[in-house]
Amino acid sequence: MRRFAEQFEKTVDSSPIVLSSHIEKHFGPSGETLYLRGTLRFIDSSVLEIALFAAQGGRGIVVDKYRFQYMGKDGGMIFRYDNAPHHPGIDSFPHHKHTPGRVLPSSLPAVKDLLNEISAMILRKQP
């Protein structure tokens, strides 16, 4: 689990769009579980809130619960990925992506993919 957390932080730290980050890591007593939460602030003052719970399983690391909420500098939601089981009609249930006015099928995004998605959005806003 420690390697998973270190890799997560390394990916965040190497991103040119991340202005600042605050990531808390809470490991279970045996070191086989991790609760990771934090906030990333980007160069355009937008913010990504992160919360995930992962466990070491027989087949590797399994992310049991997650929420990645991306918000503009005004605090308004731009998108949120999560796996809360509140949209059973979605093909990818329980995984889904919220956008303003829509809920879309999705899968658990890797942090690198999230940063790429946010980077593309920031670049589109640049004059």
WOCORHU-V171157 format. One line per field, one symbol per residue. psi: psi as a letter, one per 30 degrees, with the letter a starting at -180 (. if undefined). A space follows every 10 residues. Layout:
psi: ???
//
This chain:
psi: eeeeeeeeee eeffkffjel kjkkkjklef gglkjklakk klfgglkkkk kkklkkafga kkjeklkjjk klfffkkelk klgkhgiffk egkfklkklj glklkaljkl eeeeeeeeee eeeffk.
//
